[in-house]
Amino acid sequence: MESLTFSTVSSRHFSTTFPRKTTSSLTSSTSPHALSFRSSNSSSSSRELWGIVNSQRVVTGRRERRGLIIRAEMFGQLTSGLESAWNKLKGEEVLTKENIVEPMRDIRRALLEADVSLPVVRRFVQAVSEQAVGVGVIRGVKPDQQLVKIVSDELVKLMGGEVSELTFAKSPPTVILLAGLQGVGKTTVSAKLALYLKKQGKSCMLIAGDVYRPAAIDQLVILGKQVDVPVYTAGTDVKPAEIARQGLQEAKKKNVDVVIMDTAGRLQIDKTMMDELKDVKRTLNPTEVLLVVDAMTGQEAAALVTTFNLEIGITGAILTKLDGDSRGGAALSVKEVSGKPIKLVGRGERMEDLEPFYPDRMAGRILGMGDVLSFVEKAQEVMKQEDAEDLQQKIMSAKFDFNDFLKQTRAVAQMGSMSRVLGMIPGMGKVTPAQIREAEKSLQIMEAMIEVMTPEEREKPELLAESPARRKRIAKESGKTEQQVSQLVAQLFQMRVRMKNLMGVMQGGSVPALSNLEEAMQAEQKAPPGTARRKRRSDSRKQFAGSSGRPNPRGFGGGN
Ligand SMILES: Nc1nc2c(ncn2[C@@H]2O[C@H](COP(=O)(O)OP(=O)(O)OP(=O)(O)O)[C@@H](O)[C@H]2O)c(=O)[nH]1
């Protein structure tokens, strides 16, 4: 399904798999975060690809205007409104009560401009502010990235958290009653839904219940043919409740799994319409009563869902025309205002354009920052503040041992494939797949050797540095060579010194921001011989001498 591609694409795909073309200057501004993950070649006309390369935003419309191609991005205005919030945090070290005031104002404005209902905006802003000031520091994650993550989590919550699946009757047929105002897309949705369920292996039948618009019956018959689903019709002279009864009877006779009833829409909610719907509902005793609402109507859609729920009792909503110029108000307000979930969304006029409503993917599209979100999540998982501080302490006091080494390598493994993690780090995108495979292989070798060390050896690497016999034993038990063991021990000592050097670049001993770490690493690589490198080597020797008392004159590789 099309949407699947948007929230999970890792940054590597931007640079390696998909060609890319920069968005027209007429589209909303581009996130600086997203930019850092982008590649720069061009040429693709595929809509899916465009969605991906535009940093996971959905490009929905394509209109020629005065020779220029204008690409409308879903929720583009909301996305750029939120971007200005992150931008206000550039250069900040940590989120504070003071420095989030301005970004929160931007978030509030962006949501209101997107036509999100005011009480919803108020609650949202309050929830985000509270979390932002209490969030603390996560190693390697900048405050603006942290705010993106908090906003994302709250957006997901606002939209209901989990996907709200359709319910099926214990004994078939499952009956789905569709309701809604005129022109919202009910008839189209009826057929789309039948196709959607058919793809899940369910047999379906449609009932044409819109007796006020004869063309609607013809339309449903045509669409039914298109998706190859039978349509029950009884003309326009029969009451909708009676059509429902007959249709249901027919469906039972045919052992159909799901019956979908299309009903008439009105321009306004009126009593006759509600009474008629109530009659139909009573007759059908439906498993699902879904209100079809138009995303373009913004918070009005949420108000409608509330009214319909109070009047006839509904189980959820279907949001249509999400591919249009909707600003996001409907998607963000429906659940919070009405308490009823959006179950499905329509994203185009084709029969295939109906899909479940995934709050997390929707949030990802609104923010257009899937990569930043997954990076922050991974960092949160593996780099808890306490761990980072603990590690820092150890490094500063040169006590980084094999347990820490193992913890670190496992943390990297936990972060998923190393390649993905490296790809997420700006500036690290040029690591080749071969290098990555090599790195992953050496991690496994290291783990095997550390695992056979005694607890004492793990805590005091000096024991191994001093004793060829111990190294020999480790080699034997882990199935590796003595040279590999010696290299590992040497590596640990080198790492102590390297990390200590890196820590030196941090201001005030704080946990490093990613950029500092990157700069330090680049500086290290660029250092001319005889300066930092030379110093590091001598530091390394001192470190080794200090820890073991007496360096092995033959070096690790040469011992027996
Ligand atoms: N772009 C887009 N158009 C849609 C979508 N869903 C429906 N439409 C279009 O909206 C128009 C109205 O759809 P209908 O299915 O006739 O609407 P209805 O609610 O049955 O209308 P009434 O029978 O008058 O109440 C049609 O032109 C559909 O093609 C969607 O998700 N995206």
The ligand as a Gaussian input file, in Angstrom:
#p B3LYP/6-31G(d) Opt

LIG

0 1
 N       -9.818000      13.259000      -4.602000
 C      -10.702000      12.482000      -4.019000
 N      -11.968000      12.474000      -4.467000
 C      -12.857000      11.676000      -3.859000
 C      -12.490000      10.851000      -2.767000
 N      -13.609000      10.184000      -2.376000
 C      -14.593000      10.584000      -3.203000
 N      -14.162000      11.479000      -4.097000
 C      -14.906000      12.169000      -5.142000
 O      -15.916000      12.952000      -4.538000
 C      -17.046000      13.061000      -5.400000
 C      -18.304000      12.719000      -4.626000
 O      -18.288000      11.351000      -4.331000
 P      -19.620000      10.483000      -4.149000
 O      -19.176000       9.122000      -3.798000
 O      -20.519000      10.642000      -5.294000
 O      -20.231000      11.215000      -2.920000
 P      -21.563000      10.862000      -2.093000
 O      -21.291000      11.163000      -0.687000
 O      -22.024000       9.516000      -2.414000
 O      -22.510000      11.932000      -2.693000
 P      -24.116000      11.999000      -2.545000
 O      -24.628000      10.744000      -3.149000
 O      -24.453000      13.207000      -3.346000
 O      -24.418000      12.124000      -1.125000
 C      -16.759000      12.123000      -6.552000
 O      -16.318000      12.874000      -7.641000
 C      -15.646000      11.230000      -6.040000
 O      -14.818000      10.761000      -7.074000
 C      -11.139000      10.890000      -2.304000
 O      -10.710000      10.230000      -1.338000
 N      -10.297000      11.716000      -2.975000

